[in-house]
Structures are given as structure tokens and as C-alpha cells.
């Protein structure tokens, strides 16, 4: 009997425990907790999401969302600075503990990307991990591991890359990597062949890009009635400006009359978008990256001008010139003359109030300053004039007289006269105020690498659609790392090729290591093999020293002809 009672008691205890666990593991509550953490992840609140996922693990161990939560925890950690190793370990926890989870393949792909960065950062042991992943059966995992190894210059990736050549998704990238990995290098103990100085690439990046203004009277830009008509066509009586309208107004400031006329005459929005794309692509300071800092800078200036220089002035006792003052209900521009200057030249080095509705904007970097009227545009040439610094800088051009009437679209003086040019105001008007331009100095916090030389390899001249670039670099522009038997240079090479339509047709990056360097007088040589159809192209090349803050950005036009 006692045994029977013990069995009954045990059964009741087990049932009670099951009830307790069932209450603690309420499915709706677990789902809501997981969804709350997932939403924080979607909203990019990485730290809060990680905290909620950890709370889920602690409060509901072994719940059905645990493998999902582990993956997203690793993903959030990957987005946080300094947490790459912890992210990698979290993905490993998922792969090892939940081998049948549908998230395993995704976790391995993320681990491959992290391992590549670890190797590039000097942690060579992660090459073994990439070799291991390249042997996996899952195609995406295997191929991505081969790509990562190819990018870091490991020739053990070649068999898998060869297998990938006909793959729809990975084929082109595999072909590019094979070409890079199979190029024969010049032996490092031999001095590289000298290249003619005339074959040097054009240097795009320079720390001292801003040059003093040149005195060229032929460069004066006359403000004509056609330009005035363009301005009038864009004005609004309300203040409901669209992004496209604001961008067009900004472009009017920086394009000349004919450019803007051609742009405005385009019928479709696609054609206008293409026009803008090509305009910014030509001026992209970093063609090898996805970002175009020049274009982004303009959009930031537009937003700033709207936020700070779009106030209305509605005192009815004063007289207004049509189209000039920012007055609600009248045709007006989206910003006043200060907005125009900000869009063209950026934030001034010094700005102060001087007199009634007048400010002084000083640009020491251009050795010029302006007296600028608030709430007025410069459509009639009377809202922006030369300031004291301008007269001090360009005083040799004459006295302080009003010599810009020839720029006024309503004036009978439509052409420049010698007397008009002989004064400071006209000089500043022509070279700054009425000059259609946008100035943006992309000064990186890096020392420029300048001594690159480029040559074409004549050995491929008879091979259709192929061209081989060889470039030389002196090692004294890099940080040399001491190694047994000499020194080492390690740098990232990124290049892209644009066609005549300024569309990217090739892009590639790789980390190169040059070892056994005897001394800092040595020059080393590397090659870039391109397989392109007949046509005209531009090669953009970026060299980043991985051991120091040295940077080179270069550009070279070339043509492939089968004749």
C-alpha cells in the first residue's frame, strides 16, 4: 500500500511540475518576447535587441525560438564596433548546438565574411576556417569561402573558383579572381623594370587641393535674361517644395545657362536622372566606393539651406522687388542669398552680423568674403557684394565702385567693359558670386601616395578584348614592417572600370603583401588583367596602406581596339 501511495504521489508531483513548466513556457508569451527583440533588431537598436534576446534565453531556456534568437544576436553583435569576435563566436554557438537549424547556412556565410576581415587584420589562423568552409557541401557557403580566400590572395581557392566560372551568380567574380591569382609576378629580388615618367597616372587625391584663384578675365560668367527666365520658372508662391524642386534649384546655382537649359529640356524623369548620375559620377572623389561624397555633400547643403535660410520677411511697409525677397504668397526661391552661397561653397569659416539684415561671410580658404543680405536672393545682383577681405586680397584691380551692372539681367549693359573689369566687385562677382560651381574639398586625413607609374603590357596586344596594366610603387611611401630576411608592405588594392556611359563594368579588391623587401629604395610592381569588349574606358585605382594612414586614388583613361 505504501508503494502504491508513493507511486500516486510521484505521479501527482510530475503532473504539477509539467503544469508549472507549461505555465512558465507559455507559447504566446515566448512569441511576444521574441518578436519584441526582433523588432528592436529591425529598428537597428542593436544593444537593446541583444539585451532582450539574452532575457529570452534566461527566462525561457530551450524555447522553440532559441536558434533564431542566437542568429539575430550574432547579427546585432556584428553591427556593433569592436564586437566582431563575439559575433563570430555566437554564430559558432548556433552552428554547433543547432546543426539542423535553417539559420546554420546564413550563420556560416556571416562567419566567412568576418573571417576574411580577421585575416586581413593579421589573424592568419582564420585562413584554416575558410579552407574548412570551402569544403562544405552547401554551394553558397563553399563559393563564398573561395571568394574570400581569393580576395586575400590564397591560391588554394583556385580549384573551387574554376568550378564557379559558369555559375550564373558567381561566375564573373570567379573569373576576375582567377585572373588576379594567376598573374605571374616579377621576382622580388630583382629590381622592377623602369617605366617612363610620361606614363604616370593622374593624381586625383591631394591634401592641398585648393588652389588660389587665377586672374583670367575670359572666365567671367555673364548673367543673362535666359538665366533669369530659368530662375522665374522654378519659383513657387507657396512653400511646398519637393526634393526634386530643391535639387533643381541647387543645380541652377552650380550649372551654367546652357547646361541647365539642356537638362531642363529633357522630357522624361529617367533622362534627367541619367544626366544627374553622369554629372556626379564625373566628380566622384572616390570612384571605387559606393558612396559619392560630392553628391552627398550637395544634399546636405540643400537641407541646411532650407533649415536656416528660408525665413520670410513680411513687413508690408517696405517695398519689394518681384522675385527677389522671400515673402509668402509672392513668387519666391526656396532660400535667400545665404543659401546660395552655402550650396556653392559650404559653411563659411567666419560669419557675423553687420548692419540691417546684412551678414559678413568669410572664406579664408578661398581668400574672399561677402556682404550678404538676409531674406533676399541675388537675382538682381544686389544681395551679395565683395567684403573687406576681398578688397584687401584683390585690391590691385581697382577702387570700391559698383561695377557689376553689366551682370544685371535688366540692365542695358549686357556685355563686359574694360572699366567694369578693373574693379574688385566685378572680379569677385565674376569669379565667385555669379560663377556657376560647387566647391567641395575632399581632404582625407591621410598622406597621399603619389609615386605610382603605369604601363600597358604589349605582350597582350594581339589578344582580343584583353589588356594588362602594370603599376609600380616605391616602398618608401608605405610603412615598412620588419620581417625575417627584410621588410614587408601590405596594402589594399581596389579598382573599378567605367565605360563611356560612366557605368561600372568591373570592380575588384584584394589585399596584397609584398615581402622580402631589401630596403626603402626598392620599387615593386603588380598587375591588373582586364577582359573587356572593344571601347573606351576609365580605370580608377585606390591604394590603401594597411600599416599606416597612406592613401592613393588614381585615374587613367584607356581604349581597347581590335583593329
Secondary structure, 3 states (H helix, E strand, C coil): CHHHHHHHHHHHHHHHHHHHHHHHCCHHHHHHHHHHHHHHHHCCCHHHHHHHHHHHHHHCCCCCCHHHHHHHHHHHHHHCCCCHHHHHHHHHHHHHHCCCCCCHHHHHHHHHHHHHHHHHCCCCCHHHHHHHHHCCCCHHHHHHHHHHHHHCCCHHHHHHHHHHCCCCCCHHHHHHHHHHHCCCCCCCCCCCCCCCHHHCCEECCCCCCCCCCCCCHHHCCCCCHHHHHHHHHHCECCCCCCHHHHHHHHHHHHCCHHHHHHHHCCCCHHHHHHHHHHHHHHCCCCCCCCCCHHHHHHHHHHHHHHHHCCCCCCCCCCCCCCCCECCCCCCECCCCHHHHHHHHHCCCCEEEECCCCEEEEEEHHHCEEEEEECCECCCCCCCEEECHHHHHHCHHHCCCCCCCHHHCCCCCCCCCCHHHHCCHHHHHHHHHHCCCCCCCCCCCCCEECCCCEEEECHHHCCCCCEEEEEEEEEHHHCCCEEECCEEEEEEEEEEEEEECCCCEEEEEEEEEEEEEECCCCCEEEEEEEEECCCEEEEEEEEEEECCCCEEEEEEEEEEECCC
